[in-house]
Amino acid sequence: MPNGSRKNLDKKIKDCRQLVSSKKVISCLEALFLSTNDGLVAYELGHEFEKIGKTRDAVEYYERAETLFKQPIYKNMARAAINNLAIETLLAAKKKKGRR
């Protein structure tokens, strides 16, 4: 992606993240993702879904980001987010099971 296009996309992501509610942020990012199919937008969507506790949606977008990213460092960043969610889910299940 040309440098100017990347800066423009970064600004659009930032504009989405400035919105008041998570629902509006997600809606804005989803529209941006549909028009760009960009890994960074998918990653940001994963992050937003993670913040509101929608783990399945978060993993779905982190996986899309991992697929779309070209550079290994960014692929690894997305994979780390997926792995962290998997660990958190396992720990929560173990903790819940221990309460019984």
Secondary structure as GFF3:
##gff-version 3
##sequence-region A 1 100
A	DSSP	alpha_helix	3	17	.	.	.	ID=ss1
A	DSSP	alpha_helix	22	36	.	.	.	ID=ss2
A	DSSP	alpha_helix	39	51	.	.	.	ID=ss3
A	DSSP	alpha_helix	55	68	.	.	.	ID=ss4
A	DSSP	alpha_helix	72	98	.	.	.	ID=ss5
###
